[in-house]
Amino acid sequence: MNLLVPPRARLQIEVVFDLVCPWCYLGTRRLRRALRARPDVLADILWRPFLLNPDIPAAGLPRQEFLTRKFGGEERARRLHATIAELGAAEGVAFRFDRIRRMPSSLDAHRLVRFAAREGLAEAMVDALFHAHFADGADLGHADTLVRLATRVGLDGDAVRRFLESGAEVDAVHAENLRAHRLGINGVPCFVIGGRHAIAGAQEPEVLERLIDVALVEA
């Protein structure tokens, strides 16, 4: 007897994020958990860049200087990071903020994600970049770091270096960042499901599942 398996519903999910945002790392992990609970859904994930710190120099900033500018000092940041680390542990994310010595510009890292998308490796590249920054303290603004991480996910290192040196996709990343602001997205992560339903923040998987259901019904 042949068992008919119902077709999986295809759904586009746009993830507006920044690679130096710990809430984005947490939020993408929760999105994955929501999707694992929904094997009936085939998600097409589009990674949309957002620049939380658009004015940060290409070489980045010493972490202490950045924390002073952003939070007024390290103590407030330490309390916030302790909360994030506790939430991350529940998702299997090991945040090690103490290993981060420089706050990098995320522009080139976002460009690299777009390059990886051409090879179908965007998701793996995003994971590798998040882990490198938040678990290992890697400087995502450094070309050598980006090339090393790219080769780990299966990209050609020489091609990646040429791409980064070319300046390709710089304008595209800035355009995506501007588009997000024009859509009213001022904080990340933000998930846009089915092109219509947006929700911001590192939402619990159950919340994302409910929004997926709404989008599927309307589709």
Residue frames as a rotation matrix with the C-alpha (Angstrom) as fourth column:
MET 1
0.581 0.814 0.000 0.00
0.814 -0.581 0.000 0.00
0.000 0.000 -1.000 0.00
ASN 2
-0.373 -0.691 0.619 1.34
0.672 -0.661 -0.333 3.42
0.639 0.292 0.712 -0.97
LEU 3
0.186 0.358 -0.915 1.21
0.886 -0.464 -0.002 6.07
-0.426 -0.810 -0.404 1.67
LEU 4
0.296 -0.019 0.955 0.65
0.649 -0.730 -0.216 9.52
0.701 0.683 -0.203 0.33
VAL 5
-0.291 -0.478 -0.829 2.76
0.902 -0.427 -0.070 12.14
-0.320 -0.768 0.555 2.06
PRO 6
0.782 0.623 -0.011 1.18
0.587 -0.743 -0.320 15.61
-0.208 0.244 -0.947 1.94
PRO 7
0.180 -0.744 0.643 3.37
0.659 -0.394 -0.640 18.22
0.730 0.539 0.420 0.25
ARG 8
-0.246 -0.354 -0.902 5.27
0.912 -0.400 -0.092 20.58
-0.329 -0.845 0.422 2.50
ALA 9
0.831 0.549 0.090 4.01
0.554 -0.803 -0.221 24.14
-0.048 0.233 -0.971 2.56
ARG 10
-0.192 -0.923 0.332 6.61
0.915 -0.291 -0.279 26.55
0.354 0.250 0.901 1.23
LEU 11
0.852 0.469 -0.235 7.02
0.524 -0.746 0.410 29.77
0.017 -0.472 -0.881 3.20
GLN 12
0.062 -0.832 0.551 9.39
0.457 -0.467 -0.757 32.69
0.887 0.299 0.352 2.82
ILE 13
0.799 0.084 -0.596 10.93
0.591 -0.295 0.751 34.01
-0.113 -0.952 -0.285 6.03
GLU 14
0.328 -0.688 0.647 13.03
0.167 -0.632 -0.757 37.16
0.930 0.356 -0.093 5.96
VAL 15
0.550 -0.271 -0.790 15.44
0.831 0.083 0.550 37.54
-0.084 -0.959 0.271 8.84
VAL 16
0.571 -0.364 0.736 16.56
-0.021 -0.903 -0.430 41.12
0.821 0.230 -0.523 9.37
PHE 17
0.879 -0.317 -0.355 19.64
0.464 0.401 0.790 40.89
-0.108 -0.860 0.499 11.57
ASP 18
0.559 -0.821 0.113 23.12
-0.707 -0.544 -0.453 42.06
0.434 0.173 -0.884 12.46
LEU 19
0.476 -0.439 -0.762 25.99
0.207 0.898 -0.388 39.67
0.854 0.027 0.519 13.02
VAL 20
-0.705 -0.708 0.036 27.24
0.145 -0.194 -0.970 41.58
0.694 -0.679 0.240 16.07
CYS 21
-0.174 0.757 0.630 23.83
-0.869 -0.419 0.263 41.47
0.463 -0.501 0.731 17.76
PRO 22
-0.956 -0.242 0.165 23.57
-0.293 0.817 -0.497 38.79
-0.014 -0.523 -0.852 20.48
TRP 23
-0.212 0.954 0.211 19.76
-0.422 0.106 -0.900 38.94
-0.881 -0.280 0.380 20.41
CYS 24
0.315 0.271 -0.910 19.93
-0.949 0.081 -0.305 38.12
-0.009 0.959 0.282 16.69
TYR 25
-0.668 -0.603 -0.437 22.05
-0.568 0.792 -0.224 35.04
0.481 0.098 -0.871 17.40
LEU 26
-0.841 0.413 0.348 19.56
-0.121 0.483 -0.867 33.95
-0.526 -0.772 -0.357 20.04
GLY 27
0.030 0.945 -0.325 16.58
-0.639 -0.232 -0.733 34.77
-0.768 0.229 0.598 17.83
THR 28
0.009 -0.067 -0.998 17.86
-0.947 0.320 -0.030 32.80
0.321 0.945 -0.060 14.84
ARG 29
-0.937 -0.330 -0.118 18.42
-0.263 0.884 -0.387 29.76
0.232 -0.332 -0.914 17.06
ARG 30
-0.550 0.807 0.216 14.84
-0.135 0.169 -0.976 30.01
-0.824 -0.566 0.016 18.28
LEU 31
0.172 0.570 -0.804 13.62
-0.928 -0.179 -0.326 30.31
-0.329 0.802 0.498 14.70
ARG 32
-0.507 -0.428 -0.748 15.43
-0.674 0.738 0.035 27.08
0.537 0.522 -0.662 13.84
ARG 33
-0.966 0.174 0.191 13.81
-0.023 0.679 -0.733 25.39
-0.258 -0.713 -0.652 16.81
ALA 34
-0.123 0.971 -0.203 10.40
-0.514 -0.238 -0.824 26.57
-0.849 0.003 0.529 15.66
LEU 35
0.132 0.141 -0.981 11.04
-0.987 0.114 -0.116 25.22
0.096 0.983 0.155 12.16
ARG 36
-0.852 -0.442 -0.281 12.26
-0.404 0.896 -0.185 21.86
0.334 -0.045 -0.942 13.48
ALA 37
-0.707 0.657 0.261 8.90
-0.013 0.357 -0.934 21.55
-0.707 -0.664 -0.244 15.22
ARG 38
0.377 0.849 -0.371 7.17
-0.410 -0.207 -0.888 22.14
-0.831 0.487 0.270 11.89
PRO 39
-0.603 -0.649 0.464 8.42
0.084 0.527 0.846 19.53
-0.794 0.549 -0.263 9.40
ASP 40
0.189 0.759 0.623 5.35
0.845 0.197 -0.497 20.33
-0.500 0.620 -0.604 7.30
VAL 41
0.916 0.109 -0.387 6.88
-0.022 -0.947 -0.319 23.72
-0.401 0.301 -0.865 6.43
LEU 42
0.196 -0.864 0.464 9.65
0.980 0.189 -0.061 24.23
-0.035 0.467 0.883 3.91
ALA 43
0.732 0.085 -0.676 11.15
0.291 -0.936 0.197 27.60
-0.616 -0.341 -0.710 4.81
ASP 44
0.290 -0.645 0.707 13.02
0.798 -0.245 -0.551 29.78
0.528 0.724 0.444 2.35
ILE 45
0.550 -0.145 -0.823 15.12
0.648 -0.547 0.530 31.98
-0.527 -0.825 -0.207 4.60
LEU 46
0.432 -0.406 0.806 16.33
0.535 -0.604 -0.591 35.31
0.726 0.686 -0.044 3.25
TRP 47
0.104 -0.507 -0.856 19.05
0.957 -0.184 0.225 36.97
-0.272 -0.842 0.466 5.31
ARG 48
0.601 0.233 0.765 18.54
0.497 -0.858 -0.129 40.75
0.626 0.458 -0.631 5.31
PRO 49
-0.372 -0.867 -0.330 21.44
0.826 -0.147 -0.544 42.84
0.423 -0.475 0.771 6.65
PHE 50
0.836 0.492 0.242 20.93
0.287 -0.769 0.572 45.50
0.467 -0.409 -0.784 9.29
LEU 51
-0.233 -0.968 0.092 23.73
0.482 -0.198 -0.853 47.73
0.844 -0.155 0.513 10.58
LEU 52
0.616 0.461 -0.639 23.27
0.763 -0.147 0.630 48.41
0.197 -0.875 -0.442 14.28
ASN 53
0.375 -0.599 -0.707 26.45
0.326 -0.629 0.706 50.49
-0.868 -0.495 -0.041 14.36
PRO 54
0.783 0.016 0.622 26.66
0.622 0.000 -0.783 52.07
-0.012 1.000 -0.010 10.90
ASP 55
0.852 -0.440 0.283 29.17
-0.362 -0.886 -0.290 54.71
0.378 0.144 -0.915 12.01
ILE 56
0.710 -0.633 0.308 31.69
-0.040 0.401 0.915 52.32
-0.703 -0.663 0.259 13.50
PRO 57
0.133 -0.729 -0.672 35.10
-0.917 -0.348 0.196 52.56
-0.377 0.590 -0.714 11.73
ALA 58
0.589 0.048 -0.807 36.09
-0.582 0.717 -0.382 49.81
0.561 0.695 0.450 9.30
ALA 59
-0.407 -0.843 -0.352 38.81
-0.234 0.468 -0.852 48.77
0.883 -0.264 -0.388 11.74
GLY 60
0.296 0.603 -0.741 36.31
0.620 0.468 0.629 48.57
0.726 -0.646 -0.236 14.60
LEU 61
0.285 -0.157 0.946 36.68
-0.610 -0.791 0.052 49.98
0.740 -0.591 -0.321 18.09
PRO 62
-0.849 -0.505 -0.157 38.31
-0.148 0.512 -0.846 48.72
0.508 -0.695 -0.509 21.28
ARG 63
-0.243 0.834 -0.495 35.59
0.631 0.524 0.573 46.97
0.737 -0.173 -0.653 23.23
GLN 64
-0.357 0.080 -0.931 35.89
0.874 -0.324 -0.363 49.20
-0.331 -0.943 0.046 26.29
GLU 65
-0.929 -0.008 -0.370 35.49
-0.095 -0.961 0.259 52.33
-0.358 0.276 0.892 24.17
PHE 66
-0.685 0.715 -0.142 32.47
-0.064 0.135 0.989 50.85
0.726 0.686 -0.047 22.41
LEU 67
-0.192 0.623 -0.758 30.78
0.870 0.466 0.162 49.84
0.454 -0.629 -0.631 25.67
THR 68
-0.616 -0.082 -0.784 31.30
0.551 -0.756 -0.354 53.33
-0.563 -0.650 0.511 27.07
ARG 69
-0.935 0.264 -0.237 29.70
-0.355 -0.696 0.625 54.86
0.000 0.668 0.744 23.99
LYS 70
-0.525 0.750 -0.403 26.84
-0.038 0.452 0.891 52.37
0.850 0.483 -0.209 23.81
PHE 71
0.251 0.641 -0.725 26.00
0.623 0.466 0.628 51.70
0.741 -0.610 -0.282 27.45
GLY 72
0.676 -0.040 0.736 27.78
-0.410 -0.850 0.331 54.42
0.612 -0.525 -0.591 29.37
GLY 73
-0.117 -0.776 0.619 30.19
-0.993 0.107 -0.054 51.90
-0.024 -0.621 -0.783 30.87
GLU 74
-0.637 -0.292 -0.713 30.99
-0.448 0.894 0.034 48.24
0.627 0.341 -0.700 31.30
GLU 75
-0.917 0.251 0.309 28.86
-0.188 0.411 -0.892 47.53
-0.351 -0.876 -0.330 34.37
ARG 76
0.028 0.981 -0.191 25.52
-0.712 -0.114 -0.693 48.01
-0.702 0.155 0.695 32.61
ALA 77
0.110 -0.065 -0.992 26.76
-0.909 0.398 -0.127 45.95
0.403 0.915 -0.016 29.69
ARG 78
-0.857 -0.501 -0.122 27.90
-0.400 0.795 -0.456 43.17
0.326 -0.342 -0.882 32.03
ARG 79
-0.554 0.730 0.400 24.43
-0.326 0.253 -0.911 42.86
-0.766 -0.635 0.098 33.57
LEU 80
0.366 0.699 -0.614 22.80
-0.845 -0.026 -0.534 42.74
-0.390 0.714 0.581 30.14
HIS 81
-0.152 -0.524 -0.838 25.29
-0.817 0.544 -0.191 40.19
0.556 0.656 -0.511 28.88
ALA 82
-0.912 -0.137 0.387 24.71
-0.365 0.701 -0.613 37.95
-0.187 -0.700 -0.689 31.90
THR 83
-0.012 0.987 0.157 21.00
-0.483 0.132 -0.866 37.86
-0.875 -0.086 0.476 31.06
ILE 84
0.448 0.145 -0.882 21.69
-0.893 0.122 -0.433 37.06
0.044 0.982 0.184 27.40
ALA 85
-0.570 -0.757 -0.321 24.19
-0.715 0.649 -0.260 34.36
0.405 0.081 -0.911 28.33
GLU 86
-0.687 0.391 0.612 21.62
-0.323 0.590 -0.740 32.66
-0.651 -0.706 -0.279 30.57
LEU 87
0.433 0.879 -0.199 19.02
-0.545 0.079 -0.835 32.68
-0.718 0.470 0.513 27.79
GLY 88
0.191 -0.451 -0.872 21.61
-0.946 0.152 -0.286 31.48
0.261 0.879 -0.398 25.30
ALA 89
-0.769 -0.525 0.365 22.52
-0.619 0.754 -0.220 28.49
-0.159 -0.395 -0.905 27.40
ALA 90
-0.098 0.833 0.544 18.94
-0.254 0.508 -0.823 27.23
-0.962 -0.219 0.162 27.04
GLU 91
0.838 0.385 -0.386 19.38
-0.433 0.041 -0.900 27.31
-0.331 0.922 0.201 23.24
GLY 92
0.658 -0.655 0.372 22.81
0.653 0.742 0.151 25.71
-0.375 0.144 0.916 23.25
VAL 93
0.600 -0.441 0.667 24.53
0.277 -0.668 -0.691 29.03
0.751 0.599 -0.279 22.53
ALA 94
0.349 -0.578 -0.738 27.70
0.923 0.076 0.378 29.66
-0.162 -0.813 0.559 24.50
PHE 95
0.801 -0.071 0.594 28.10
0.123 -0.952 -0.279 33.42
0.586 0.297 -0.754 24.75
ARG 96
0.257 -0.789 -0.558 31.62
0.947 0.091 0.307 34.43
-0.192 -0.607 0.771 25.80
PHE 97
0.911 0.188 0.368 31.50
0.284 -0.931 -0.228 38.21
0.300 0.312 -0.902 25.83
ASP 98
0.729 -0.672 -0.131 34.75
-0.140 -0.333 0.932 38.31
-0.670 -0.661 -0.337 27.80
ARG 99
0.017 -0.753 0.657 36.63
0.688 0.486 0.539 37.05
-0.726 0.443 0.526 24.73
ILE 100
0.568 0.248 0.785 35.55
0.779 -0.470 -0.415 39.96
0.265 0.847 -0.460 22.53
ARG 101
-0.174 -0.762 -0.624 38.38
0.821 -0.462 0.335 42.50
-0.544 -0.453 0.706 22.46
ARG 102
-0.939 -0.091 -0.333 37.23
-0.097 -0.856 0.507 44.69
-0.331 0.509 0.795 19.58
MET 103
0.124 0.989 0.086 33.78
0.194 0.061 -0.979 45.65
-0.973 0.138 -0.184 18.37
PRO 104
-0.748 -0.530 0.400 33.99
0.446 0.044 0.894 45.16
-0.491 0.847 0.204 14.61
SER 105
-0.338 0.633 -0.697 32.15
-0.861 -0.507 -0.042 46.75
-0.380 0.585 0.716 11.75
SER 106
-0.157 0.351 0.923 29.77
0.037 0.936 -0.350 44.09
-0.987 -0.020 -0.160 10.45
LEU 107
0.373 0.351 -0.859 29.66
-0.747 -0.436 -0.502 45.42
-0.551 0.829 0.100 6.87
ASP 108
-0.374 -0.597 -0.710 32.12
-0.903 0.408 0.133 42.93
0.210 0.691 -0.692 5.38
ALA 109
-0.880 0.110 0.462 30.60
-0.116 0.894 -0.433 40.03
-0.461 -0.435 -0.774 7.30
HIS 110
0.165 0.986 -0.032 27.20
-0.151 -0.006 -0.988 40.85
-0.975 0.167 0.148 5.78
ARG 111
0.221 -0.174 -0.960 28.83
-0.965 -0.181 -0.190 41.02
-0.140 0.968 -0.208 2.35
LEU 112
-0.802 -0.595 -0.056 30.25
-0.598 0.799 0.068 37.57
0.004 0.089 -0.996 2.97
VAL 113
-0.429 0.740 0.518 26.79
0.024 0.583 -0.812 36.18
-0.903 -0.336 -0.268 3.79
ARG 114
0.523 0.626 -0.578 25.56
-0.533 -0.288 -0.795 37.49
-0.664 0.724 0.184 0.44
PHE 115
-0.204 -0.687 -0.697 28.51
-0.969 0.241 0.046 35.85
0.136 0.685 -0.715 -1.29
ALA 116
-0.894 -0.144 0.425 27.80
-0.281 0.918 -0.279 32.56
-0.350 -0.369 -0.861 0.49
ALA 117
0.020 0.993 0.118 24.14
-0.306 0.118 -0.945 32.73
-0.952 -0.017 0.306 -0.57
ARG 118
0.201 -0.010 -0.979 25.24
-0.977 -0.076 -0.200 32.34
-0.073 0.997 -0.025 -4.19
GLU 119
-0.620 -0.522 -0.586 26.56
-0.539 0.826 -0.165 28.89
0.570 0.214 -0.793 -3.27
GLY 120
0.342 0.851 -0.399 23.60
-0.149 0.468 0.871 27.95
0.928 -0.239 0.287 -1.10
LEU 121
-0.152 -0.537 -0.830 25.70
0.762 0.472 -0.444 28.35
0.630 -0.700 0.337 2.04
ALA 122
-0.167 0.105 0.980 24.21
-0.257 -0.965 0.060 31.48
0.952 -0.242 0.188 3.60
GLU 123
0.803 0.567 0.182 22.77
-0.323 0.159 0.933 29.69
0.500 -0.808 0.311 6.63
ALA 124
0.633 -0.652 -0.418 26.02
0.751 0.648 0.127 27.89
0.188 -0.395 0.899 7.37
MET 125
-0.304 -0.774 0.556 27.95
0.567 -0.616 -0.547 31.14
0.766 0.149 0.626 6.94
VAL 126
0.220 0.469 0.855 25.66
-0.447 -0.731 0.516 33.01
0.867 -0.495 0.049 9.32
ASP 127
0.967 0.158 -0.198 26.07
0.075 0.567 0.820 30.30
0.241 -0.808 0.537 11.95
ALA 128
0.287 -0.945 -0.159 29.85
0.904 0.322 -0.281 30.29
0.317 -0.063 0.946 11.57
LEU 129
-0.321 -0.387 0.864 30.08
0.201 -0.920 -0.338 34.08
0.925 0.065 0.373 11.88
PHE 130
0.568 0.600 0.563 27.83
-0.467 -0.329 0.821 34.23
0.677 -0.730 0.093 14.93
HIS 131
0.917 -0.213 -0.337 29.74
0.381 0.716 0.585 31.45
0.116 -0.665 0.738 16.70
ALA 132
0.038 -0.986 0.161 33.13
0.833 -0.057 -0.550 32.92
0.552 0.155 0.820 15.86
HIS 133
-0.238 -0.111 0.965 32.24
-0.118 -0.983 -0.142 36.33
0.964 -0.148 0.221 17.24
PHE 134
0.381 0.566 0.731 30.24
-0.732 -0.299 0.613 35.41
0.565 -0.768 0.301 20.32
ALA 135
0.998 -0.039 -0.059 31.96
0.066 0.814 0.578 32.19
0.025 -0.580 0.814 21.39
ASP 136
0.378 -0.923 0.063 35.54
0.924 0.373 -0.082 32.79
0.052 0.089 0.995 20.22
GLY 137
0.460 -0.174 -0.871 35.76
0.278 -0.903 0.328 36.57
-0.843 -0.393 -0.367 20.23
ALA 138
-0.266 -0.585 0.766 36.82
0.904 0.123 0.409 36.63
-0.333 0.802 0.496 16.57
ASP 139
-0.392 0.040 -0.919 37.09
-0.101 -0.995 -0.001 40.00
-0.914 0.093 0.394 14.83
LEU 140
0.194 0.587 0.786 34.52
0.735 0.444 -0.513 39.89
-0.650 0.677 -0.345 12.04
GLY 141
0.883 0.086 -0.461 35.94
-0.165 -0.864 -0.476 43.07
-0.439 0.496 -0.749 10.56
HIS 142
-0.079 -0.994 -0.075 39.24
-0.645 -0.007 0.764 41.40
-0.760 0.109 -0.641 9.70
ALA 143
0.341 0.239 -0.909 39.57
-0.930 0.228 -0.289 39.93
0.138 0.944 0.300 6.20
ASP 144
-0.637 -0.650 -0.414 41.77
-0.575 0.759 -0.307 37.02
0.514 0.043 -0.857 7.31
THR 145
-0.749 0.448 0.488 39.14
-0.303 0.423 -0.854 36.00
-0.589 -0.788 -0.181 9.86
LEU 146
0.241 0.925 -0.295 36.37
-0.712 -0.038 -0.702 36.11
-0.660 0.379 0.649 7.27
VAL 147
0.071 -0.291 -0.954 38.37
-0.890 0.414 -0.193 34.09
0.451 0.863 -0.229 4.74
ARG 148
-0.894 -0.447 0.046 39.18
-0.408 0.765 -0.499 31.45
0.188 -0.464 -0.866 7.36
LEU 149
-0.467 0.795 0.387 35.55
-0.299 0.270 -0.916 31.10
-0.832 -0.543 0.111 8.37
ALA 150
0.319 0.590 -0.742 34.41
-0.891 -0.080 -0.447 31.00
-0.323 0.804 0.500 4.75
THR 151
-0.359 -0.518 -0.776 36.71
-0.747 0.658 -0.094 28.09
0.559 0.547 -0.623 3.94
ARG 152
-0.908 0.023 0.418 35.34
-0.306 0.645 -0.700 26.18
-0.286 -0.764 -0.579 6.93
VAL 153
-0.008 0.984 0.179 31.84
-0.315 0.167 -0.934 26.21
-0.949 -0.064 0.309 5.45
GLY 154
0.126 0.004 0.992 33.08
0.647 0.757 -0.086 25.13
-0.752 0.653 0.093 2.03
LEU 155
0.969 0.195 -0.153 33.76
0.032 -0.709 -0.705 28.37
-0.246 0.678 -0.693 0.15
ASP 156
0.420 -0.851 0.317 36.88
0.813 0.196 -0.549 28.98
0.405 0.488 0.774 -1.90
GLY 157
0.356 -0.309 -0.882 39.20
0.724 -0.506 0.470 31.11
-0.591 -0.805 0.044 0.19
ASP 158
-0.730 -0.681 0.058 40.94
0.544 -0.527 0.653 32.84
-0.414 0.508 0.755 -2.72
ALA 159
-0.407 0.672 0.618 37.59
0.627 -0.287 0.725 33.72
0.664 0.683 -0.304 -4.30
VAL 160
0.582 0.619 -0.527 36.34
0.801 -0.327 0.501 35.11
0.138 -0.714 -0.686 -0.99
ARG 161
-0.077 -0.687 -0.723 39.44
0.658 -0.580 0.481 37.26
-0.749 -0.438 0.496 -0.54
ARG 162
-0.861 -0.209 0.464 39.10
0.504 -0.471 0.724 38.68
0.067 0.857 0.511 -4.06
PHE 163
0.036 0.971 0.238 35.44
0.727 -0.189 0.661 39.38
0.686 0.149 -0.712 -3.39
LEU 164
0.540 0.161 -0.826 36.14
0.795 -0.421 0.438 41.19
-0.277 -0.893 -0.355 -0.13
GLU 165
-0.427 -0.808 -0.406 38.90
0.549 -0.589 0.593 43.27
-0.718 0.030 0.695 -1.71
SER 166
-0.642 0.184 0.744 36.66
0.719 -0.192 0.668 44.21
0.266 0.964 -0.009 -4.64
GLY 167
-0.919 0.364 -0.151 34.14
-0.234 -0.813 -0.534 46.17
-0.317 -0.455 0.832 -2.61
ALA 168
-0.644 0.712 -0.281 31.29
-0.113 0.275 0.955 44.23
0.757 0.646 -0.097 -4.24
GLU 169
-0.003 0.837 -0.547 27.95
0.664 0.411 0.625 44.23
0.747 -0.362 -0.557 -2.41
VAL 170
-0.833 -0.278 -0.478 28.86
0.546 -0.556 -0.627 47.20
-0.092 -0.783 0.615 -0.21
ASP 171
-0.839 0.544 0.026 26.15
-0.513 -0.805 0.298 49.32
0.183 0.236 0.954 -1.79
ALA 172
-0.203 0.791 -0.577 23.69
-0.089 0.572 0.816 46.42
0.975 0.217 -0.046 -1.62
VAL 173
-0.363 0.021 -0.931 24.19
0.859 0.394 -0.326 46.01
0.360 -0.919 -0.161 2.14
HIS 174
-0.942 0.010 -0.335 23.70
0.144 -0.891 -0.431 49.73
-0.303 -0.455 0.838 2.72
ALA 175
-0.648 0.747 -0.146 20.59
-0.546 -0.323 0.773 49.67
0.531 0.581 0.617 0.51
GLU 176
-0.142 0.578 -0.804 19.13
0.405 0.775 0.485 46.76
0.903 -0.256 -0.344 2.50
ASN 177
-0.634 -0.150 -0.759 19.86
0.772 -0.181 -0.609 48.58
-0.046 -0.972 0.231 5.75
LEU 178
-0.941 0.303 -0.154 18.10
-0.311 -0.950 0.032 51.69
-0.137 0.078 0.988 4.45
ARG 179
-0.432 0.809 -0.399 15.16
-0.264 0.310 0.913 49.59
0.862 0.500 0.080 3.22
ALA 180
-0.333 0.277 -0.901 14.72
0.783 0.614 -0.101 48.10
0.525 -0.739 -0.422 6.70
HIS 181
-0.817 -0.007 -0.576 14.59
0.409 -0.711 -0.571 51.55
-0.406 -0.703 0.584 8.30
ARG 182
-0.824 0.533 -0.192 12.10
-0.540 -0.637 0.551 52.76
0.171 0.558 0.812 5.71
LEU 183
-0.257 0.732 -0.631 9.90
0.076 0.667 0.741 49.79
0.963 0.142 -0.227 6.56
GLY 184
0.475 0.443 0.761 9.95
-0.633 -0.428 0.645 50.92
0.611 -0.788 0.077 10.18
ILE 185
0.766 -0.300 -0.568 12.41
0.501 0.832 0.237 48.31
0.402 -0.466 0.788 11.42
ASN 186
0.510 -0.558 0.654 14.56
-0.557 -0.794 -0.244 50.03
0.655 -0.240 -0.716 14.01
GLY 187
-0.022 -0.520 0.854 15.66
-0.927 0.329 0.177 47.02
-0.373 -0.788 -0.489 16.04
VAL 188
0.168 -0.018 -0.986 16.72
-0.639 0.760 -0.123 43.48
0.751 0.650 0.116 15.32
PRO 189
-0.950 -0.031 0.312 16.16
0.251 0.520 0.816 40.65
-0.188 0.853 -0.486 14.98
CYS 190
-0.182 0.938 -0.293 12.99
-0.715 -0.331 -0.616 41.14
-0.675 0.097 0.731 13.00
PHE 191
-0.803 -0.011 0.596 11.25
0.271 0.884 0.382 38.26
-0.531 0.468 -0.706 11.26
VAL 192
-0.277 0.715 -0.641 9.02
-0.860 -0.483 -0.167 38.91
-0.429 0.505 0.749 8.25
ILE 193
-0.711 0.069 0.700 6.97
0.081 0.997 -0.016 35.82
-0.698 0.046 -0.714 7.51
GLY 194
-0.087 0.685 0.723 5.16
0.895 0.373 -0.246 35.30
-0.438 0.626 -0.646 4.25
GLY 195
-0.617 -0.281 0.735 6.02
0.668 -0.681 0.300 38.82
0.416 0.676 0.608 3.15
ARG 196
0.047 0.784 0.619 3.32
0.104 -0.620 0.778 40.33
0.993 0.028 -0.110 5.38
HIS 197
0.912 0.393 -0.121 3.69
0.115 0.038 0.993 39.46
0.395 -0.919 -0.011 9.04
ALA 198
-0.057 -0.973 0.225 6.57
-0.023 -0.224 -0.974 41.02
0.998 -0.061 -0.010 10.95
ILE 199
0.957 0.250 -0.146 7.62
0.137 0.054 0.989 40.45
0.255 -0.967 0.017 14.52
ALA 200
0.237 -0.905 0.354 10.64
-0.451 -0.425 -0.785 41.90
0.861 0.026 -0.509 16.27
GLY 201
0.217 -0.277 0.936 12.80
-0.974 0.002 0.226 40.49
-0.065 -0.961 -0.270 19.02
ALA 202
-0.761 -0.532 -0.372 14.27
-0.521 0.842 -0.138 37.12
0.386 0.089 -0.918 19.97
GLN 203
0.103 0.966 0.239 10.83
-0.969 0.044 0.242 35.56
0.223 -0.256 0.940 20.20
GLU 204
-0.319 -0.084 0.944 10.12
-0.508 0.856 -0.096 32.20
-0.800 -0.510 -0.316 21.79
PRO 205
-0.991 -0.131 -0.016 9.69
-0.087 0.555 0.828 29.40
-0.099 0.822 -0.561 19.21
GLU 206
-0.437 0.895 0.088 6.01
0.803 0.433 -0.410 29.00
-0.405 -0.109 -0.908 20.11
VAL 207
0.142 0.443 -0.885 5.34
-0.003 -0.894 -0.448 32.63
-0.990 0.066 -0.126 19.18
LEU 208
-0.572 -0.441 -0.691 7.05
-0.679 -0.217 0.701 32.17
-0.459 0.871 -0.175 15.83
GLU 209
-0.924 0.271 0.270 5.07
0.349 0.888 0.299 28.99
-0.159 0.371 -0.915 15.20
ARG 210
-0.034 0.974 -0.226 1.80
0.630 -0.154 -0.761 30.83
-0.775 -0.169 -0.608 15.72
LEU 211
0.095 0.013 -0.995 2.84
-0.497 -0.866 -0.059 33.49
-0.863 0.500 -0.076 13.24
ILE 212
-0.901 -0.409 -0.148 3.83
-0.356 0.499 0.790 30.78
-0.249 0.765 -0.594 10.77
ASP 213
-0.588 0.753 0.296 0.35
0.689 0.658 -0.304 29.30
-0.423 0.025 -0.906 11.12
VAL 214
0.245 0.667 -0.704 -1.26
0.148 -0.743 -0.653 32.67
-0.958 0.056 -0.281 10.41
ALA 215
-0.278 -0.452 -0.847 0.89
-0.740 -0.461 0.489 33.14
-0.612 0.764 -0.206 7.32
LEU 216
-0.976 -0.088 0.200 0.08
0.032 0.848 0.529 29.64
-0.216 0.522 -0.825 6.05
VAL 217
-0.182 0.980 0.074 -3.66
0.684 0.180 -0.706 30.16
-0.706 -0.078 -0.704 6.44
GLU 218
0.361 0.319 -0.876 -3.51
-0.234 -0.878 -0.416 33.39
-0.903 0.356 -0.242 4.49
ALA 219
-0.592 -0.657 -0.467 -1.33
-0.647 0.042 0.761 31.83
-0.481 0.753 -0.450 1.81
